[in-house]
Amino acid sequence: MSRTIPTDVADAVLRIESQTLVRRVEWFEELGSTNDYALSIAADAQLETPRLIWADRQHAGRGRSGHAWWSAPGALTFSLLLDSRTSGLAPQTWPIVSLLTGMAIAEALAHFRPGVPVGVKWPNDVLLGERKVGGILIEPSSEDPTRLVVGIGVNVANSFASAPPELRAIATALADHNPQDAVPIGVLLAILEHWDRVVSEYLAGKWDLPTQWRRRCVLTDRQVRVTSSATRVEGLCRGVDSDAALLIQTSAGVMRQVAGTVRLLSSL
């Protein structure tokens, strides 16, 4: 931390640094992008990791494929800077990190009992009911191949009653379902607690990705279309494999999709 921060934030930082895998926290009242900042410092070999970059407000957040992340006051935005040598997550496992993180967020939000199902959508979305409540952006450092940034945005207290009309149809916030528990600090602590557990169990070989993912996957056994820059595949989603690839049953057999955008061909 490099600045005076509110008491509740300071208390949360002490708890995070003493009770989770995170070794250091940097908090900002406002920041363009927590991922951009984390990437800008990732090459510093002296940094203690895992490191949490946490912004109360983010005005230039990014989603996958360069899409902007709509963020209003009350949203939770943060990034984890990981090092393969201190996290235990080797670079070859990094495609799995997005799915592990999505599951941790879903488990944390389910703890707040929002009254609607909490689901995950490959590869990086978390849903409350039929609408997106959170997203994950995984970015490796271009300067240090041992370091990875995991960006997380969750709509917590930023009710979508004030969002642009086109977003109200596809996104939501915890406040729109369970206002009394829509406190960003509380949600952050819950996510980190579940992230610690999920990652620790995965590293210990006690967390079967295909089985666990199926519990909350909103796509399994539904007709989907996966598009990438070069291909388009349609078929029945069969979940994921142990390497985090999406499995699509087509007339030609089961096809593995390691990247792309997924669209459900029928309503949730």
C-alpha positions as CSV (number, residue, x, y, z in Angstrom):
1,M,0.0,0.0,0.0
2,S,1.3,3.4,-0.9
3,R,-1.4,5.8,0.4
4,T,-3.7,6.5,3.3
5,I,-6.8,4.4,2.9
6,P,-10.2,4.1,4.6
7,T,-10.4,2.2,7.9
8,D,-12.6,-0.6,6.5
9,V,-10.2,-1.1,3.6
10,A,-7.2,-1.1,5.9
11,D,-8.8,-3.8,8.0
12,A,-9.6,-5.9,5.0
13,V,-6.0,-5.5,3.7
14,L,-4.6,-6.8,7.0
15,R,-7.0,-9.7,6.9
16,I,-6.1,-10.5,3.3
17,E,-2.3,-10.4,3.9
18,S,-2.5,-12.5,7.0
19,Q,-5.2,-15.1,6.2
20,T,-5.0,-15.7,2.4
21,L,-2.4,-16.7,-0.2
22,V,-2.0,-13.0,-1.1
23,R,1.3,-11.6,0.3
24,R,0.9,-7.9,-0.6
25,V,-2.1,-5.6,-1.4
26,E,-2.0,-2.3,-3.3
27,W,-5.2,-0.3,-3.0
28,F,-6.2,2.6,-5.2
29,E,-9.1,5.0,-4.9
30,E,-9.2,5.2,-8.7
31,L,-7.2,3.5,-11.4
32,G,-7.5,3.1,-15.2
33,S,-7.1,-0.7,-15.2
34,T,-5.9,-3.0,-12.5
35,N,-4.7,-5.4,-15.1
36,D,-2.7,-2.7,-16.9
37,Y,-1.1,-1.6,-13.7
38,A,-0.3,-5.2,-12.7
39,L,1.3,-5.8,-16.1
40,S,3.3,-2.6,-15.8
41,I,5.0,-3.8,-12.6
42,A,5.1,-7.6,-13.4
43,A,8.8,-7.5,-14.5
44,D,10.0,-6.3,-11.1
45,A,11.7,-9.3,-9.7
46,Q,11.6,-7.9,-6.1
47,L,7.8,-7.8,-5.9
48,E,6.2,-10.2,-3.4
49,T,3.6,-12.4,-5.0
50,P,0.8,-13.3,-5.1
51,R,0.0,-9.6,-5.2
52,L,-3.5,-8.0,-5.2
53,I,-4.1,-4.8,-7.1
54,W,-7.5,-3.4,-5.9
55,A,-9.2,-0.3,-7.2
56,D,-12.3,1.3,-5.7
57,R,-13.1,2.7,-9.1
58,Q,-11.7,1.6,-12.5
59,H,-12.3,3.9,-15.5
60,A,-10.6,1.9,-18.3
61,G,-11.3,-1.7,-17.5
62,R,-11.0,-4.3,-20.3
63,G,-12.7,-7.6,-21.0
64,R,-11.8,-10.3,-23.5
65,S,-11.0,-9.2,-27.1
66,G,-10.5,-5.6,-25.9
67,H,-14.1,-5.1,-24.9
68,A,-14.7,-2.4,-22.3
69,W,-15.9,-3.4,-18.9
70,W,-18.8,-1.2,-17.7
71,S,-18.0,-0.2,-14.2
72,A,-20.1,2.1,-12.0
73,P,-19.6,3.0,-8.3
74,G,-20.0,-0.1,-6.2
75,A,-18.4,-2.5,-8.6
76,L,-15.6,-4.7,-7.4
77,T,-12.5,-4.6,-9.6
78,F,-9.1,-6.2,-8.8
79,S,-6.3,-8.2,-10.3
80,L,-4.1,-10.9,-8.9
81,L,-0.4,-10.9,-10.0
82,L,0.8,-14.5,-9.8
83,D,4.3,-16.0,-10.1
84,S,4.5,-19.6,-11.1
85,R,7.3,-20.1,-8.6
86,T,5.3,-18.8,-5.6
87,S,1.7,-19.8,-6.6
88,G,2.5,-23.3,-7.7
89,L,0.6,-22.7,-10.9
90,A,3.0,-23.5,-13.7
91,P,2.6,-21.7,-17.1
92,Q,1.1,-24.8,-18.7
93,T,-1.8,-24.7,-16.2
94,W,-2.7,-21.1,-16.9
95,P,-5.6,-21.8,-19.3
96,I,-7.2,-23.6,-16.3
97,V,-6.8,-20.6,-14.0
98,S,-9.7,-18.8,-15.7
99,L,-12.0,-21.7,-14.9
100,L,-10.8,-22.1,-11.4
101,T,-11.3,-18.4,-10.8
102,G,-14.8,-18.5,-12.2
103,M,-15.7,-21.3,-10.0
104,A,-14.3,-19.5,-6.9
105,I,-16.4,-16.4,-7.7
106,A,-19.5,-18.5,-8.3
107,E,-19.1,-20.3,-5.0
108,A,-18.5,-17.0,-3.2
109,L,-21.6,-15.4,-4.6
110,A,-23.7,-18.5,-3.9
111,H,-22.7,-18.0,-0.2
112,F,-24.7,-14.7,-0.2
113,R,-27.8,-16.5,-1.3
114,P,-29.0,-14.1,-4.0
115,G,-32.1,-16.2,-4.6
116,V,-31.2,-17.1,-8.2
117,P,-28.8,-19.8,-9.6
118,V,-25.2,-18.9,-9.8
119,G,-23.5,-20.3,-12.9
120,V,-20.3,-20.2,-15.0
121,K,-20.0,-19.8,-18.7
122,W,-16.8,-20.9,-20.5
123,P,-14.2,-19.5,-20.5
124,N,-14.5,-16.5,-18.2
125,D,-18.1,-15.4,-17.3
126,V,-20.0,-15.8,-14.0
127,L,-23.8,-15.5,-14.2
128,L,-26.6,-14.7,-11.7
129,G,-29.7,-16.3,-13.3
130,E,-29.5,-15.5,-17.0
131,R,-27.3,-12.4,-16.8
132,K,-23.6,-11.8,-16.4
133,V,-22.4,-10.6,-13.0
134,G,-18.7,-11.1,-13.3
135,G,-15.9,-11.6,-15.7
136,I,-12.2,-12.7,-15.7
137,L,-9.4,-11.6,-17.9
138,I,-6.2,-13.7,-17.9
139,E,-3.0,-12.0,-19.2
140,P,0.5,-13.3,-19.1
141,S,3.3,-10.8,-18.7
142,S,5.2,-10.2,-21.9
143,E,8.3,-9.3,-20.0
144,D,8.4,-12.1,-17.4
145,P,7.1,-15.5,-18.7
146,T,6.7,-16.8,-15.1
147,R,4.1,-14.2,-14.2
148,L,0.4,-14.0,-14.9
149,V,-2.3,-11.4,-14.2
150,V,-5.8,-12.5,-13.3
151,G,-8.2,-9.6,-13.7
152,I,-11.6,-9.9,-12.0
153,G,-14.6,-7.6,-12.2
154,V,-17.8,-8.4,-10.3
155,N,-21.0,-6.3,-10.2
156,V,-21.7,-6.0,-6.5
157,A,-23.4,-2.7,-5.3
158,N,-23.6,-1.1,-8.8
159,S,-27.2,-1.8,-9.5
160,F,-28.0,-2.1,-13.2
161,A,-31.0,0.0,-12.9
162,S,-28.7,2.9,-14.0
163,A,-26.8,0.9,-16.7
164,P,-27.2,1.5,-20.4
165,P,-30.3,-0.2,-21.8
166,E,-28.3,-2.7,-23.9
167,L,-26.5,-3.8,-20.8
168,R,-29.5,-4.2,-18.6
169,A,-30.7,-7.1,-20.8
170,I,-27.5,-9.1,-20.4
171,A,-25.9,-8.1,-17.1
172,T,-26.9,-7.7,-13.4
173,A,-25.4,-7.0,-10.0
174,L,-25.6,-8.7,-6.6
175,A,-27.4,-5.6,-5.4
176,D,-30.3,-6.3,-7.8
177,H,-30.9,-9.6,-6.0
178,N,-29.6,-9.3,-2.5
179,P,-29.0,-5.6,-1.6
180,Q,-28.2,-6.2,2.1
181,D,-25.1,-8.2,1.3
182,A,-23.9,-6.2,-1.7
183,V,-20.8,-4.9,0.0
184,P,-17.7,-5.0,-2.2
185,I,-15.2,-5.6,0.6
186,G,-17.3,-8.5,1.9
187,V,-17.5,-10.0,-1.5
188,L,-13.8,-9.6,-2.2
189,L,-12.9,-11.4,1.1
190,A,-15.3,-14.2,0.2
191,I,-13.9,-14.6,-3.4
192,L,-10.3,-14.7,-2.0
193,E,-11.3,-17.3,0.6
194,H,-12.8,-19.5,-2.1
195,W,-10.0,-18.9,-4.6
196,D,-7.5,-20.0,-1.9
197,R,-9.5,-23.2,-1.4
198,V,-10.1,-24.0,-5.0
199,V,-6.5,-23.5,-6.1
200,S,-5.1,-25.3,-3.1
201,E,-7.3,-28.3,-3.7
202,Y,-6.5,-28.2,-7.4
203,L,-2.7,-28.2,-6.7
204,A,-3.2,-31.0,-4.3
205,G,-4.9,-33.1,-6.9
206,K,-8.2,-33.1,-4.9
207,W,-10.2,-31.0,-7.4
208,D,-11.5,-32.6,-10.5
209,L,-12.0,-29.8,-13.0
210,P,-14.6,-31.5,-15.4
211,T,-16.7,-32.7,-12.5
212,Q,-16.6,-29.5,-10.5
213,W,-17.2,-27.3,-13.6
214,R,-20.3,-29.3,-14.6
215,R,-22.0,-28.4,-11.3
216,R,-22.3,-24.8,-12.3
217,C,-21.9,-24.8,-16.1
218,V,-24.8,-23.1,-17.8
219,L,-23.9,-24.6,-21.2
220,T,-23.6,-28.4,-20.6
221,D,-26.0,-30.4,-22.6
222,R,-27.2,-27.4,-24.5
223,Q,-26.8,-26.5,-28.2
224,V,-24.0,-23.9,-28.6
225,R,-21.9,-22.1,-31.2
226,V,-18.2,-21.5,-30.7
227,T,-16.6,-18.9,-33.0
228,S,-13.0,-17.9,-33.4
229,S,-11.1,-15.9,-36.0
230,A,-10.8,-19.0,-38.2
231,T,-13.6,-21.4,-37.3
232,R,-17.2,-21.9,-36.2
233,V,-18.4,-25.0,-34.5
234,E,-21.9,-25.9,-33.5
235,G,-23.1,-28.8,-31.4
236,L,-24.0,-30.0,-28.0
237,C,-21.8,-28.8,-25.1
238,R,-20.4,-31.7,-23.2
239,G,-18.6,-29.7,-20.5
240,V,-14.8,-29.3,-20.3
241,D,-11.8,-31.6,-20.1
242,S,-9.0,-31.6,-17.5
243,D,-7.1,-29.1,-19.6
244,A,-10.0,-26.5,-19.6
245,A,-10.9,-27.1,-23.3
246,L,-14.6,-26.9,-24.1
247,L,-16.0,-30.2,-25.5
248,I,-18.6,-29.9,-28.3
249,Q,-20.4,-33.0,-29.6
250,T,-20.9,-32.6,-33.4
251,S,-21.9,-35.0,-36.2
252,A,-18.2,-35.6,-36.8
253,G,-17.5,-36.5,-33.1
254,V,-16.4,-34.5,-30.1
255,M,-14.3,-31.4,-30.8
256,R,-12.1,-29.6,-28.3
257,Q,-12.2,-25.9,-28.3
258,V,-9.4,-24.1,-26.6
259,A,-10.4,-20.6,-27.5
260,G,-13.3,-18.7,-28.9
261,T,-16.6,-17.0,-28.1
262,V,-19.5,-19.2,-27.1
263,R,-23.2,-18.4,-27.8
264,L,-26.0,-20.4,-26.5
265,L,-28.4,-21.3,-29.3
266,S,-31.4,-21.5,-27.0
267,S,-32.5,-19.3,-24.1
268,L,-31.2,-20.2,-20.6
